[in-house]
Amino acid sequence: MINLYNSKETNFNNNGIGSLRDTIKCEVTEELNGEFTVDFEYPKNCKYSNYIDNDMIVKLDTGATERQLFRVKNYNESLSTITANLQHISYDLVDNALDDTFPQNLDGNVALDWILTHTQYSHRFKSFSDISKKASARYVRKNIIEAVLGDIDNSFVNIWGRRDCKRQLHNQDVK
């Protein structure tokens, strides 16, 4: 099932605006600790076509244990269809930064929590890790996605390990 929600919605325990049953294309691209997007296409003459727009939220099954949230980006209309790229809701953290934070001698779970609670702006994201390795890293003027999943020497995945951090990072508020 694919459901459409308003851009500011926080309660996903309902069908939202509606179920996008007539979706033509919904191709998920997921790389471990990397890209998590959906190529999306919907008929322009269907019931909810007038509601779809940039920044709306879509909840869909990606093959994981829980349905995932995505945000509509690059919305385009043709004569007969609407196309968009859906970005995983965790991409909302790209515009949030760590000014200067230094988690020291922490296991993976506590380190992720430290990173997420030391951001410039508050947010609703939560994390979980079962990595028991203790380590330290310093982040200065880094966005959260770069600090956790980035290809920088001190990113979480490079210091604590390359487990499926992204899947754990985005499981907040999806119920």
Secondary structure, 3 states (H helix, E strand, C coil): CCEEECCCCCCCCCCCCEECCCCCEEEEEECCCCCEEEEEEEECCCCCCCCCCCCCEEEECCCCCCCEEEEEEEEEECCCEEEEEEEEHHHHHHHCEEEEECCCCECHHHHHHHHHHCCCCCCCCCCCCCCCCCECCCEEEEEHHHHHHCCCCCCHHHHCCCCCHHHHHCCCCCC
